[in-house]
Amino acid sequence: MKFLVRHSLVVVLFLASMAQGPGQEWTRFRGPNGSGLSAAKTIPTKWTEQDFNWKIALPGAGHSSPVLWGDKIFLTSGDDQTNQLWVLCVSASQARILWQKAFPLKPYHKNGFNSVASGTPAVDEQRVYVCWSVPACLTLMALDHAGNLVWDKDLGPYVAQHGGGASPIVFQDQVILANDQDRQSSLIAVDAATGQTRWKTPRTATRASYATPCVYQPKDGRLALIFASQAHGVYGVEPENGKVLWELADAFDKRVVSSPVVAGGLIIAACGAGEGGNYLVAVRPGEPTTHQKAELAYTIHKSAPYVPTSVCLGKLLFLWADDGVVSCVQAASGEVTWQERLGKHFFSSPVCVDGRLFCVSTSGDVVVIQASDQFKLLANNPLGETTHSTPAVADGRMYIHTSKHLVSIGGRAEVSP
């Protein structure tokens, strides 16, 4: 009986967190539950720099995505020359930096495409949570909305060939992080108010993975945090104690960079490598209450993404590959409906806004296509600057972190796709 009451409370809290106000709808990487979905009606399809609400110069460079709570935008930026990482708070309405905090870093080797500011923060009503790494330590930190340090936590050494890039999430009153690296990997949950460890689940190490977890709530089953890594494939974890509920351990033979997403009753995740061989899997989750094991529903090898995370809209699943090949497939079966090459390179993940997909190329072009079973290229909006980050959408506006600027677009009048 106690379990049923607690389980019902968890579901209520989860659904409440998904029904936040319009200014608070982008509180983690890829927005609500990592889905990349927004119903905003005021984001234009085509624009030029003259249509920007504003464009703010940042004190360094970075690839993290913005997150928002109310009028406040939080993001990170870094400088490999002075070896600093900044946590910034920007007022969306005033178009200015409210505060910025600098943290010193020791120089270290990482992939040339990576940055000291690659991990996206997470935010709730009281605090913003930031994660970054150097070989000596992986740091998880909380600041209040005024920029005051609330707590910081040294999670031990961080070893990864390409450097860091993990992004935390907030679930109920816990901050959840996948500390997945080349060795000594783990999952960790800490108290959001104090930083005290609630639970820690050791994980096998292979190659560092960078997937941000999401939440899966089946209609008649047990809620689970969803993680993905090369060592453990796709798996579900009990939020209260970190216990692994189910696992499809042999799902991947390569590194996991893109994040898992929920597509109906399936979990979509992918793996890959710089030299190719990427593939995507659809996993039917396990259900511990009925002893049902996780199963592989289908695999997609052709033009699967490595870095970009996929988007599911209704019955359609959209894959945006690193080389610019976009695929529309049936989410339930993996059957390809259409596939088109856009001829650009992408590290950004697509977001779906009011029936349109927006994705930013590494050269800074925001490509917009129709999110339907018919391919249609709608626009190509140049930002004029290298961009690896994923757009955020909140309060009817889109925010894009280019390499050295933060840009605001939209919110002025209703548009139609």
C-alpha positions, 0 to 999 in steps of 0.5 A: 500500500505504501508503495502504491501511495508513493508511486502515485505521488511520483506520477503526480509530481512528474506530470506537474513538472511537465505542465510548467508555465510558458516561461519555464518550459525549457529547464534542461537539455532539449526542454521538457523531458528532453523531447525537443518539443514546443507548441510555441506559435510565435517563432518565425520560419524565416528571419534575418539578423534585423529580426533578432530581438537582441544579440548579446556578446558572451565573455567566452565561447561554448557549446552548451544550450540555454535553459530558462526559468521565468525571465532568466536565461542560464548558460555557460561559456568558457575560455581555453586561453585564460582557462576559465568557465563562466556561469551566466544569467541573462534577462530575456526582457532586458536583453542584458547579462544580470550576473556572471561568475568565473571559475578557474580551470586547469588546461587539459586535452580534449577533442578539438570540437569540444569546449570547457562549456559543453554541458547544458545546465538544469534549472528549477524555481530556486537554483541552477545546476552546472556540471563541468570537468577537468582530469582532476575532478568532475564538478557538480555545482548549484547557484541560486538565481542571484548567482550565489554559490549554494553548494559544490560537489567534487565527484572525483577524477574525470577520464575521457578521451574527448573531454567532458560534456555531461548535462544534469537533470532535475527530477523531483527534489534530486539532481541526476547526473550520468558520470559516464567516463573511460573508467570509474563510471557511475550514476549519481543523485544528489539533494537539490537543496544541499548537494548531499548524495542520495544514491550512487550506482556504480557502472561499468566503464568503456568509452565515455558517453554523454547522453542526458537521461530522461523519464519514462512513465508507462501507462500501467507500469513503473516510472523509470529514469532512462540512461544510455551508454556503450557499456550498459546499452539502454536501461531504466533506473528507480529514481528513489534509490538508483536500482537498475530496473531493466537493461538491454545491455548489448544494444551498442558497440560504440560510444553514445553521445545523443540522448535517449527520447521516448517515442510512444512505448519505445525508447530511441537511442543511438551510438556512433564514432567519428569514422562512421558505423552509427546506428539507432535502436528502438527499445521496448522497455522492461517492466519489473512488476511483470518480470518483462525484460527489455527487448530490441524493437528495431535497428536503423543503420542507414544515416543514423545520427551520432551527436544529434538527438532525435525528435518524435512527433506523434507517430513520426520519428525524425533522425537528423544525422551529423552529415545533414541527412534527415530521415522521417520514419514510422516511430512504431516500426522504423519504416523509412517514410522519406530521407533527404540530404541537406548538405551541411554538418550538424552537432546541434540537435533538432527541436520541433516548434509548432510543426517545424523542425529547427536545427543549426549547422556547425557553420551557423545556418538554422535549417527549418523543415516541415515536420510531416510525412512529406519533406519540405525545406522551409528556410535557411537562416544564417547566424554567421557564427560557428554553432554546436548548441541546441536551441531553447524555446520558452515564453514564445521565443527561441534562444540560440547560443552561438559560439560567442553570442546569445541570440533571441528571436520570435515572440512578436506575432503568431505565425503558421508553418 
